[in-house]
Amino acid sequence: MMTVHEVSKLTGVSIRTLQYYDNIGLLHPAEYTEAGYRLYDDTALETLQQILLFRELEFPLKEIKGIIQSPAFDRQKALDQQIELLQLKKEHLENLIVLARGIKTTGVKQNMDFSAFDTKKIDEYTAQAKASWGETSEYHEFERKSQARSKEEENALGQQMMAIFAEMGEHKEDDPDSEIAQSLVAKLQDFISKHYYTCSKQILSSLGQMYAAGGDMTTNIDEAGGEGTAAFANEAIKAFCAK
């Protein structure tokens, strides 16, 4: 865990900005000390990296929040799209540099080409990316339900969800298609649908893959239910969604 001062020193983001991100629900710390100080884990730092990349691409904070909290958000896909956008911006800047050098060398009259100022490709790709991240009915449902909850309520829901994975961990040596395993998958699906967004089998299948894909999500689930719980949950979800 890192304190807000340590995160600020590591990232160059001011303490005031980190506090603001917490207050608007963009980036919550992993936990608070008894004295109320913010503590950040690796998951929070990964989210901060995503936020900073979007800020470099000049996305408003409101849009960034909508994107990274969307049920459709895929970190790897987002990185691929961010790389593409950064590449487009790099090419745009290089064209402007060539134009500026030409003006410096031969004068304005010899460089009456305004194509270097055209940002149409960047604008079009940005619009496509935003549409793929946030324009889903599930996201709008998630946003509506989340806005009505406090940070404490959000944390409580997270703990309740981890409790379901802890139950799965108690049965991770069983057949993923067993009655108890399938009942726990149904319980998970119902919990997500009730508190976050309508969890169709298609979405549930994607979530299962994400649970077992490694990283902090896998680590958190395995911490709740024991090593191998995330992989078991994925297999149980596969069996559930195949029916």
C-alpha positions in Angstrom: 0.0 0.0 0.0 1.1 3.5 -0.7 0.0 6.8 1.0 -1.4 9.7 -1.0 2.0 11.5 -0.5 3.9 8.5 -2.0 1.5 8.2 -4.9 1.8 11.9 -5.6 5.6 11.7 -5.6 5.7 8.6 -7.8 3.2 9.8 -10.4 3.6 13.6 -10.4 -0.1 14.0 -9.7 -0.8 16.5 -6.9 -2.3 15.4 -3.6 -5.1 17.9 -4.2 -5.9 16.2 -7.6 -5.9 12.7 -6.0 -8.2 13.9 -3.3 -10.5 15.5 -6.0 -10.5 12.2 -8.0 -11.7 10.4 -4.9 -14.4 12.9 -4.1 -15.9 12.7 -7.6 -15.8 8.9 -7.6 -13.2 8.7 -10.4 -10.4 7.0 -8.4 -11.0 5.7 -4.9 -8.1 4.5 -2.7 -8.0 0.9 -1.8 -8.8 1.7 1.8 -8.6 4.4 4.4 -6.6 4.3 7.7 -8.5 4.7 11.0 -7.2 8.3 10.9 -8.9 8.8 7.5 -5.7 8.7 5.3 -5.9 7.3 1.8 -4.0 4.2 0.9 -3.5 3.0 -2.7 -2.8 -0.5 -4.0 -1.6 -1.8 -7.4 -5.1 -1.9 -8.8 -5.7 1.8 -7.9 -2.3 2.7 -9.5 -3.3 0.8 -12.7 -6.5 2.8 -12.8 -4.6 6.0 -12.3 -2.4 5.1 -15.3 -5.6 4.7 -17.4 -6.9 8.0 -16.2 -3.6 9.8 -17.0 -3.5 8.2 -20.5 -7.0 9.4 -21.2 -6.1 12.9 -19.9 -3.1 13.0 -22.3 -5.7 12.3 -25.0 -7.7 15.3 -23.7 -10.7 13.3 -22.5 -12.9 15.2 -20.0 -12.9 13.7 -16.5 -16.6 12.9 -16.7 -16.1 10.9 -19.9 -13.1 9.1 -18.4 -15.2 8.1 -15.3 -17.9 6.7 -17.6 -15.4 4.7 -19.7 -13.4 3.0 -16.9 -16.5 2.2 -14.9 -18.4 0.8 -17.9 -19.3 -2.9 -17.8 -18.0 -3.0 -21.4 -14.6 -1.6 -20.4 -11.7 -3.8 -21.4 -8.3 -2.7 -20.2 -6.4 -4.4 -23.0 -8.7 -3.0 -25.6 -8.5 0.4 -24.1 -4.7 0.3 -24.2 -4.7 -0.7 -27.9 -7.1 2.1 -28.7 -5.0 4.6 -26.7 -1.9 3.5 -28.5 -3.7 4.1 -31.9 -4.9 7.5 -30.8 -1.4 8.5 -29.5 0.1 7.3 -32.8 -2.4 9.5 -34.7 -1.6 12.5 -32.6 2.2 11.8 -33.1 1.7 11.8 -36.8 -0.3 15.0 -36.6 2.4 16.7 -34.6 5.1 15.5 -37.0 3.1 17.0 -39.9 2.9 20.3 -38.0 6.6 20.3 -37.3 7.4 19.7 -41.0 5.1 22.6 -41.9 6.6 25.0 -39.4 10.1 24.1 -40.5 9.1 24.7 -44.1 7.6 28.1 -43.2 10.8 29.0 -41.4 13.0 28.0 -44.4 11.1 29.1 -47.4 8.3 31.4 -46.1 4.6 31.3 -45.8 3.8 31.7 -49.5 5.7 28.5 -50.4 3.8 26.5 -47.7 0.1 27.3 -48.2 -0.9 23.8 -47.3 -3.4 23.6 -44.4 -3.8 19.7 -44.4 -1.4 19.5 -41.5 -4.1 21.1 -39.3 -6.7 18.5 -40.2 -7.6 16.4 -37.2 -10.5 14.5 -38.9 -8.8 11.1 -38.5 -8.2 11.7 -34.8 -11.7 12.9 -34.2 -13.3 10.0 -36.0 -11.3 7.4 -34.2 -11.9 9.1 -30.8 -15.7 9.0 -31.5 -15.5 5.3 -32.4 -13.5 4.5 -29.3 -16.0 6.4 -27.0 -18.9 4.6 -28.6 -17.4 1.2 -28.0 -16.6 2.0 -24.4 -19.7 3.6 -23.1 -22.8 3.5 -25.3 -24.4 0.3 -23.9 -27.7 -0.1 -22.1 -25.8 -2.0 -19.4 -23.5 1.0 -18.8 -26.3 3.4 -18.5 -28.0 1.0 -16.0 -24.7 0.7 -14.1 -24.3 4.5 -14.0 -27.8 5.1 -12.7 -27.5 2.6 -9.9 -24.0 3.7 -8.9 -24.9 7.4 -8.7 -27.4 6.5 -6.0 -24.9 4.9 -3.7 -22.3 6.2 -1.3 -18.6 5.1 -1.2 -19.4 3.0 1.9 -22.2 1.3 0.1 -20.0 0.6 -2.9 -17.4 -0.9 -0.7 -20.0 -3.0 1.1 -21.3 -4.4 -2.2 -17.7 -5.3 -3.2 -17.3 -7.2 0.0 -20.6 -9.1 -0.5 -19.5 -10.0 -4.0 -16.2 -11.4 -2.7 -18.2 -13.4 -0.2 -19.8 -15.2 -3.1 -16.3 -16.1 -4.4 -15.4 -17.2 -1.0 -18.3 -19.7 -1.2 -17.1 -20.8 -4.6 -13.6 -21.4 -3.0 -15.1 -23.9 -0.6 -16.2 -26.0 -3.6 -13.3 -25.4 -6.0 -12.4 -29.1 -5.9 -15.9 -30.1 -7.0 -17.0 -30.5 -10.6 -17.6 -27.0 -12.0 -20.9 -28.3 -13.4 -22.1 -29.6 -10.1 -25.4 -28.5 -8.6 -23.7 -26.4 -5.9 -21.3 -24.7 -8.3 -24.0 -23.9 -10.7 -26.2 -22.5 -7.9 -23.3 -20.2 -6.9 -22.9 -18.9 -10.5 -26.6 -18.2 -10.6 -26.2 -16.3 -7.3 -23.4 -14.3 -8.7 -25.4 -13.5 -11.8 -28.4 -12.4 -9.8 -26.2 -10.3 -7.5 -24.6 -8.4 -10.5 -28.0 -7.9 -12.1 -29.5 -6.5 -8.9 -26.8 -4.2 -7.9 -24.9 -3.3 -11.1 -26.4 -4.1 -14.5 -28.4 -6.8 -16.2 -25.9 -9.6 -16.4 -26.8 -11.7 -19.5 -25.0 -15.0 -20.2 -22.9 -13.2 -22.8 -21.7 -10.6 -20.2 -21.3 -13.3 -17.6 -19.1 -15.4 -19.9 -16.9 -12.4 -20.6 -16.7 -11.7 -16.8 -15.6 -15.3 -16.2 -12.8 -15.0 -18.7 -11.7 -11.7 -17.0 -11.8 -13.4 -13.6 -9.3 -16.0 -14.7 -7.1 -13.8 -16.9 -4.6 -13.0 -14.3 -3.9 -9.6 -12.7 -5.5 -8.0 -9.7 -9.0 -9.4 -10.3 -7.7 -13.0 -10.3 -5.6 -12.2 -7.2 -8.5 -10.7 -5.3 -10.8 -13.6 -6.1 -8.1 -16.1 -5.1 -7.5 -14.2 -1.8 -11.3 -14.4 -1.1 -11.6 -18.2 -1.9 -8.1 -19.6 -2.0 -5.8 -20.2 -4.9 -7.6 -21.6 -7.9 -10.9 -20.0 -7.1 -10.8 -17.6 -10.0 -10.1 -20.4 -12.5 -12.8 -22.6 -10.9 -15.3 -19.7 -11.2 -14.5 -19.3 -14.9 -15.0 -23.0 -15.5 -18.3 -23.0 -13.6 -19.5 -19.9 -15.5 -18.6 -21.7 -18.8 -20.7 -24.6 -17.9 -23.6 -22.3 -16.8 -23.5 -20.3 -19.9 -23.4 -23.4 -22.2 -26.8 -24.5 -20.9 
